[in-house]
Amino acid sequence: MCSIYHTFAAHSTKCIFMDKKEMTKKHLITCSVMVVMVIISALNIYSTKAGIRVKKSVKLSPRISKFIFKNTDAVNDFSFANEALPVNDVTVNRRLQRSLWKHDYKHVQSNVLQNKAERLFPIIEPILKAYGIPDDFKYIPLVESGFGEGTSVKGAKGLWQFMPGTARTYGLRVGHGIDERTNVRKSTIAACKYIKELYGEFNSWVLAAAAYNNGEIKLEKAINRQNEDNYFRMHLNRETGAYVYNLIAMKAIISQPKRYGYKNYFKLNNIPSTAQLLAIN
């Protein structure tokens, strides 16, 4: 009888011990599940907040889109003021190729532009930097005045092709035997002031360059009329519509001359050196 009792007691004790063990396991599983759920919830909250931050950063840069984007693609060598051309667009690519074709050595047959860049850039680059203007604007004098620095039919004169009224507005003396539009340093300073003002109005360096050619009033009217502020999608007059493409083409032949047929370099004796220009200015 005692033997049966002891056996029963031992069995009961074993069952109680097993029940406690099972309960402990269940509690551990429950706690583990709760911890995992808390971690997942925290990750969801973090990812949601991160998603919100990404959306905000996109809104802060409306011009960085599939059409105008930062020049981070090494394949795309063509850009102006760090805004790369959408060369995958058929129309844009055609216009770019036309400008490159027009500026290659086969059609220019001269190294005048390279020599001009060599003597002017050491003067222009530091001034652009001082005024916070992108370095690519140094190609404007090469496009504006080209092979000569005379007066246009409309009256524009000098490297930056200032009209008399605009020149006076930005601090240049014009008249009574004095014309500071031909002064490289002073005219570059005046151009920087004007370009800075254009950027403040259009919030785009590409549009600032277009406005430098066409005038801010005409460009603003075109933007309002077309309800479009993307230069590469706008319909502008022939000269302004090709202007930025010409700047990019000029940048290409100066920075990569051999690629566009400019292989033989020679210095023209009748072109003053940078030192002479600095002495004059």
C-alpha beads as a LAMMPS data file, in Angstrom:
LAMMPS data file: protein, C-alpha beads

281 atoms
280 bonds

1 atom types
1 bond types

-500.0 500.0 xlo xhi
-500.0 500.0 ylo yhi
-500.0 500.0 zlo zhi

Masses

1 110.0

Atoms # bond

1 1 1 0.000 0.000 0.000
2 1 1 2.818 2.323 0.978
3 1 1 4.594 1.393 -2.201
4 1 1 1.564 2.386 -4.274
5 1 1 1.283 5.660 -2.383
6 1 1 4.930 6.533 -2.924
7 1 1 4.641 5.701 -6.600
8 1 1 1.576 7.923 -6.957
9 1 1 3.257 10.755 -5.059
10 1 1 6.322 10.571 -7.217
11 1 1 4.216 10.565 -10.370
12 1 1 2.252 13.601 -9.128
13 1 1 5.451 15.467 -8.301
14 1 1 6.804 14.691 -11.768
15 1 1 3.598 15.920 -13.397
16 1 1 3.669 19.163 -11.402
17 1 1 7.303 19.688 -12.347
18 1 1 6.497 19.059 -16.030
19 1 1 3.510 21.409 -15.880
20 1 1 5.693 24.162 -14.457
21 1 1 8.293 23.513 -17.135
22 1 1 5.667 23.708 -19.881
23 1 1 4.254 26.911 -18.405
24 1 1 7.750 28.417 -18.313
25 1 1 8.252 27.513 -21.973
26 1 1 4.901 29.081 -22.893
27 1 1 5.804 32.267 -21.026
28 1 1 9.169 32.410 -22.774
29 1 1 7.530 31.938 -26.189
30 1 1 4.935 34.619 -25.396
31 1 1 7.632 37.055 -24.260
32 1 1 9.727 36.325 -27.361
33 1 1 6.760 36.987 -29.640
34 1 1 6.032 40.269 -27.863
35 1 1 9.687 41.372 -28.176
36 1 1 9.693 40.549 -31.907
37 1 1 6.439 42.485 -32.406
38 1 1 7.907 45.523 -30.600
39 1 1 11.014 45.404 -32.804
40 1 1 8.919 45.116 -35.993
41 1 1 6.734 48.039 -34.886
42 1 1 9.819 50.158 -34.195
43 1 1 11.259 49.321 -37.614
44 1 1 7.949 50.221 -39.320
45 1 1 7.835 53.565 -37.516
46 1 1 11.464 54.307 -38.477
47 1 1 10.934 53.378 -42.126
48 1 1 7.796 55.524 -42.257
49 1 1 9.705 58.503 -40.893
50 1 1 12.567 57.825 -43.299
51 1 1 10.086 57.720 -46.170
52 1 1 8.732 61.097 -45.153
53 1 1 12.235 62.568 -45.104
54 1 1 12.922 61.307 -48.637
55 1 1 9.753 62.940 -49.921
56 1 1 10.716 66.224 -48.315
57 1 1 14.182 66.143 -49.894
58 1 1 12.626 65.596 -53.321
59 1 1 10.365 68.624 -52.856
60 1 1 13.378 70.784 -52.035
61 1 1 14.907 70.096 -55.470
62 1 1 12.071 70.373 -58.023
63 1 1 14.445 70.891 -60.956
64 1 1 16.391 67.690 -60.319
65 1 1 14.144 65.451 -62.385
66 1 1 14.439 62.996 -65.240
67 1 1 14.840 65.952 -67.573
68 1 1 17.219 68.199 -65.625
69 1 1 19.400 66.271 -63.204
70 1 1 22.668 66.426 -61.361
71 1 1 25.591 65.415 -63.531
72 1 1 26.544 62.264 -61.582
73 1 1 26.476 59.963 -64.608
74 1 1 30.003 59.550 -65.947
75 1 1 28.622 58.545 -69.355
76 1 1 26.976 61.940 -69.840
77 1 1 29.834 64.383 -70.491
78 1 1 27.585 67.254 -71.547
79 1 1 26.442 69.630 -68.838
80 1 1 26.191 73.298 -67.984
81 1 1 26.657 74.549 -64.410
82 1 1 26.189 70.977 -63.123
83 1 1 22.849 70.565 -64.930
84 1 1 23.310 67.687 -67.348
85 1 1 21.626 67.531 -70.718
86 1 1 18.924 64.878 -71.169
87 1 1 20.801 63.412 -74.145
88 1 1 18.428 60.440 -74.244
89 1 1 15.791 62.859 -75.579
90 1 1 15.830 62.750 -79.396
91 1 1 15.253 66.485 -79.927
92 1 1 17.814 67.525 -77.331
93 1 1 20.411 65.133 -78.714
94 1 1 19.841 66.400 -82.275
95 1 1 20.326 70.029 -81.215
96 1 1 23.444 69.153 -79.251
97 1 1 24.986 67.251 -82.157
98 1 1 24.263 70.188 -84.468
99 1 1 26.108 72.570 -82.115
100 1 1 29.050 70.178 -81.759
101 1 1 29.205 69.769 -85.539
102 1 1 29.158 73.552 -85.998
103 1 1 32.052 74.025 -83.542
104 1 1 34.347 71.158 -84.546
105 1 1 37.638 71.812 -86.342
106 1 1 36.345 70.766 -89.773
107 1 1 33.989 73.749 -89.752
108 1 1 35.970 76.264 -87.692
109 1 1 39.369 75.574 -89.288
110 1 1 41.139 77.657 -86.653
111 1 1 42.597 77.508 -83.138
112 1 1 41.567 81.071 -82.360
113 1 1 38.989 79.968 -79.769
114 1 1 41.528 77.860 -77.863
115 1 1 44.043 80.719 -77.905
116 1 1 41.372 83.158 -76.795
117 1 1 40.410 80.849 -73.901
118 1 1 44.075 80.512 -72.930
119 1 1 44.559 84.238 -72.501
120 1 1 41.137 85.122 -71.032
121 1 1 40.287 82.307 -68.621
122 1 1 43.060 83.131 -66.097
123 1 1 41.416 86.561 -65.703
124 1 1 37.765 85.474 -65.857
125 1 1 37.826 82.354 -63.653
126 1 1 38.855 84.007 -60.338
127 1 1 36.220 86.729 -60.792
128 1 1 33.458 84.184 -61.436
129 1 1 34.544 82.265 -58.329
130 1 1 34.583 85.420 -56.207
131 1 1 30.978 86.168 -57.169
132 1 1 29.781 82.580 -56.726
133 1 1 29.088 82.084 -60.434
134 1 1 29.602 78.564 -61.878
135 1 1 32.823 78.181 -63.826
136 1 1 30.950 77.208 -67.016
137 1 1 29.889 80.832 -67.524
138 1 1 33.431 81.570 -68.709
139 1 1 32.371 80.158 -72.087
140 1 1 29.853 82.974 -72.640
141 1 1 32.507 85.415 -73.995
142 1 1 33.622 82.777 -76.523
143 1 1 30.043 82.289 -77.728
144 1 1 29.030 85.945 -77.517
145 1 1 32.033 87.574 -79.182
146 1 1 33.314 84.529 -81.101
147 1 1 36.284 85.291 -83.316
148 1 1 36.068 89.055 -82.908
149 1 1 35.329 91.595 -80.188
150 1 1 33.735 94.334 -82.270
151 1 1 30.346 95.991 -82.024
152 1 1 27.250 94.107 -83.134
153 1 1 24.566 95.537 -85.409
154 1 1 22.374 96.185 -82.342
155 1 1 25.178 98.022 -80.531
156 1 1 26.471 95.289 -78.177
157 1 1 30.223 95.463 -77.611
158 1 1 33.079 93.712 -75.829
159 1 1 33.692 90.146 -74.673
160 1 1 30.389 89.983 -72.817
161 1 1 28.529 91.885 -75.574
162 1 1 26.917 94.483 -73.333
163 1 1 24.451 96.975 -74.733
164 1 1 25.322 100.559 -73.643
165 1 1 22.350 100.892 -71.284
166 1 1 22.919 97.518 -69.604
167 1 1 26.627 98.252 -69.260
168 1 1 25.909 101.509 -67.416
169 1 1 23.356 99.770 -65.163
170 1 1 26.056 97.400 -63.909
171 1 1 28.731 99.996 -63.352
172 1 1 30.581 100.361 -66.653
173 1 1 31.391 103.760 -68.108
174 1 1 30.280 104.151 -71.715
175 1 1 30.535 107.450 -73.561
176 1 1 32.690 110.588 -73.834
177 1 1 35.539 108.632 -75.332
178 1 1 35.453 105.895 -72.652
179 1 1 34.059 102.404 -73.169
180 1 1 34.746 99.962 -70.331
181 1 1 32.907 97.180 -72.151
182 1 1 36.274 96.357 -73.750
183 1 1 37.975 96.084 -70.354
184 1 1 38.184 92.347 -69.574
185 1 1 38.253 92.616 -65.786
186 1 1 35.655 95.377 -65.368
187 1 1 33.255 93.913 -67.936
188 1 1 33.535 90.471 -66.281
189 1 1 32.650 91.977 -62.902
190 1 1 29.639 93.687 -64.486
191 1 1 28.614 90.393 -66.142
192 1 1 28.834 88.579 -62.790
193 1 1 26.518 91.117 -61.179
194 1 1 24.030 90.715 -64.005
195 1 1 24.198 86.889 -64.029
196 1 1 23.774 86.762 -60.241
197 1 1 20.670 88.898 -60.580
198 1 1 19.286 86.636 -63.326
199 1 1 19.827 83.544 -61.185
200 1 1 17.982 85.217 -58.319
201 1 1 15.029 85.760 -60.642
202 1 1 14.886 82.342 -62.376
203 1 1 16.510 80.065 -59.749
204 1 1 18.298 78.148 -62.511
205 1 1 21.746 78.691 -64.000
206 1 1 20.588 77.351 -67.377
207 1 1 17.699 79.834 -67.471
208 1 1 20.059 82.577 -66.279
209 1 1 22.304 81.844 -69.271
210 1 1 19.304 81.885 -71.621
211 1 1 18.123 85.176 -70.122
212 1 1 21.617 86.637 -70.591
213 1 1 21.119 86.102 -74.309
214 1 1 17.421 86.883 -74.667
215 1 1 16.795 89.320 -71.821
216 1 1 14.913 88.517 -68.624
217 1 1 11.684 90.197 -69.709
218 1 1 11.366 88.195 -72.942
219 1 1 12.283 84.927 -71.233
220 1 1 9.815 85.522 -68.412
221 1 1 7.049 86.197 -70.955
222 1 1 7.938 82.960 -72.787
223 1 1 7.805 80.998 -69.523
224 1 1 4.392 82.428 -68.601
225 1 1 3.003 81.987 -72.105
226 1 1 4.131 78.369 -72.413
227 1 1 3.601 77.532 -68.736
228 1 1 7.027 75.870 -68.880
229 1 1 10.296 76.773 -67.133
230 1 1 12.389 73.913 -68.479
231 1 1 14.767 75.381 -71.055
232 1 1 15.123 72.080 -72.916
233 1 1 11.370 71.818 -73.457
234 1 1 10.679 75.459 -74.263
235 1 1 10.050 76.918 -77.724
236 1 1 12.316 79.955 -78.011
237 1 1 13.695 82.027 -80.879
238 1 1 16.446 80.339 -82.904
239 1 1 19.369 82.144 -81.255
240 1 1 18.227 81.662 -77.650
241 1 1 17.006 78.123 -78.336
242 1 1 20.529 77.168 -79.445
243 1 1 22.396 79.322 -76.910
244 1 1 22.922 76.811 -74.077
245 1 1 23.748 74.082 -76.602
246 1 1 26.427 76.376 -78.059
247 1 1 27.848 76.986 -74.583
248 1 1 28.071 73.247 -73.963
249 1 1 29.636 72.681 -77.388
250 1 1 32.182 75.422 -76.670
251 1 1 32.973 73.783 -73.347
252 1 1 33.488 70.463 -75.170
253 1 1 35.937 71.759 -77.795
254 1 1 37.944 73.720 -75.213
255 1 1 38.142 70.955 -72.603
256 1 1 38.490 68.055 -75.074
257 1 1 39.992 69.602 -78.248
258 1 1 41.460 66.421 -79.743
259 1 1 38.090 64.713 -79.613
260 1 1 36.727 67.367 -81.986
261 1 1 39.662 67.528 -84.387
262 1 1 41.759 70.274 -82.764
263 1 1 45.163 68.564 -82.853
264 1 1 47.681 71.172 -84.037
265 1 1 48.206 74.046 -81.625
266 1 1 50.026 77.236 -82.435
267 1 1 50.169 80.613 -80.732
268 1 1 49.132 83.602 -82.810
269 1 1 51.584 86.490 -82.551
270 1 1 48.915 89.174 -82.820
271 1 1 47.009 87.926 -79.748
272 1 1 48.119 89.646 -76.520
273 1 1 49.215 87.428 -73.649
274 1 1 47.408 87.165 -70.307
275 1 1 50.157 89.270 -68.709
276 1 1 49.619 91.995 -71.304
277 1 1 45.863 91.908 -70.760
278 1 1 46.297 92.200 -66.993
279 1 1 48.624 95.172 -67.503
280 1 1 46.084 96.851 -69.774
281 1 1 43.151 96.121 -67.458

Bonds

1 1 1 2
2 1 2 3
3 1 3 4
4 1 4 5
5 1 5 6
6 1 6 7
7 1 7 8
8 1 8 9
9 1 9 10
10 1 10 11
11 1 11 12
12 1 12 13
13 1 13 14
14 1 14 15
15 1 15 16
16 1 16 17
17 1 17 18
18 1 18 19
19 1 19 20
20 1 20 21
21 1 21 22
22 1 22 23
23 1 23 24
24 1 24 25
25 1 25 26
26 1 26 27
27 1 27 28
28 1 28 29
29 1 29 30
30 1 30 31
31 1 31 32
32 1 32 33
33 1 33 34
34 1 34 35
35 1 35 36
36 1 36 37
37 1 37 38
38 1 38 39
39 1 39 40
40 1 40 41
41 1 41 42
42 1 42 43
43 1 43 44
44 1 44 45
45 1 45 46
46 1 46 47
47 1 47 48
48 1 48 49
49 1 49 50
50 1 50 51
51 1 51 52
52 1 52 53
53 1 53 54
54 1 54 55
55 1 55 56
56 1 56 57
57 1 57 58
58 1 58 59
59 1 59 60
60 1 60 61
61 1 61 62
62 1 62 63
63 1 63 64
64 1 64 65
65 1 65 66
66 1 66 67
67 1 67 68
68 1 68 69
69 1 69 70
70 1 70 71
71 1 71 72
72 1 72 73
73 1 73 74
74 1 74 75
75 1 75 76
76 1 76 77
77 1 77 78
78 1 78 79
79 1 79 80
80 1 80 81
81 1 81 82
82 1 82 83
83 1 83 84
84 1 84 85
85 1 85 86
86 1 86 87
87 1 87 88
88 1 88 89
89 1 89 90
90 1 90 91
91 1 91 92
92 1 92 93
93 1 93 94
94 1 94 95
95 1 95 96
96 1 96 97
97 1 97 98
98 1 98 99
99 1 99 100
100 1 100 101
101 1 101 102
102 1 102 103
103 1 103 104
104 1 104 105
105 1 105 106
106 1 106 107
107 1 107 108
108 1 108 109
109 1 109 110
110 1 110 111
111 1 111 112
112 1 112 113
113 1 113 114
114 1 114 115
115 1 115 116
116 1 116 117
117 1 117 118
118 1 118 119
119 1 119 120
120 1 120 121
121 1 121 122
122 1 122 123
123 1 123 124
124 1 124 125
125 1 125 126
126 1 126 127
127 1 127 128
128 1 128 129
129 1 129 130
130 1 130 131
131 1 131 132
132 1 132 133
133 1 133 134
134 1 134 135
135 1 135 136
136 1 136 137
137 1 137 138
138 1 138 139
139 1 139 140
140 1 140 141
141 1 141 142
142 1 142 143
143 1 143 144
144 1 144 145
145 1 145 146
146 1 146 147
147 1 147 148
148 1 148 149
149 1 149 150
150 1 150 151
151 1 151 152
152 1 152 153
153 1 153 154
154 1 154 155
155 1 155 156
156 1 156 157
157 1 157 158
158 1 158 159
159 1 159 160
160 1 160 161
161 1 161 162
162 1 162 163
163 1 163 164
164 1 164 165
165 1 165 166
166 1 166 167
167 1 167 168
168 1 168 169
169 1 169 170
170 1 170 171
171 1 171 172
172 1 172 173
173 1 173 174
174 1 174 175
175 1 175 176
176 1 176 177
177 1 177 178
178 1 178 179
179 1 179 180
180 1 180 181
181 1 181 182
182 1 182 183
183 1 183 184
184 1 184 185
185 1 185 186
186 1 186 187
187 1 187 188
188 1 188 189
189 1 189 190
190 1 190 191
191 1 191 192
192 1 192 193
193 1 193 194
194 1 194 195
195 1 195 196
196 1 196 197
197 1 197 198
198 1 198 199
199 1 199 200
200 1 200 201
201 1 201 202
202 1 202 203
203 1 203 204
204 1 204 205
205 1 205 206
206 1 206 207
207 1 207 208
208 1 208 209
209 1 209 210
210 1 210 211
211 1 211 212
212 1 212 213
213 1 213 214
214 1 214 215
215 1 215 216
216 1 216 217
217 1 217 218
218 1 218 219
219 1 219 220
220 1 220 221
221 1 221 222
222 1 222 223
223 1 223 224
224 1 224 225
225 1 225 226
226 1 226 227
227 1 227 228
228 1 228 229
229 1 229 230
230 1 230 231
231 1 231 232
232 1 232 233
233 1 233 234
234 1 234 235
235 1 235 236
236 1 236 237
237 1 237 238
238 1 238 239
239 1 239 240
240 1 240 241
241 1 241 242
242 1 242 243
243 1 243 244
244 1 244 245
245 1 245 246
246 1 246 247
247 1 247 248
248 1 248 249
249 1 249 250
250 1 250 251
251 1 251 252
252 1 252 253
253 1 253 254
254 1 254 255
255 1 255 256
256 1 256 257
257 1 257 258
258 1 258 259
259 1 259 260
260 1 260 261
261 1 261 262
262 1 262 263
263 1 263 264
264 1 264 265
265 1 265 266
266 1 266 267
267 1 267 268
268 1 268 269
269 1 269 270
270 1 270 271
271 1 271 272
272 1 272 273
273 1 273 274
274 1 274 275
275 1 275 276
276 1 276 277
277 1 277 278
278 1 278 279
279 1 279 280
280 1 280 281
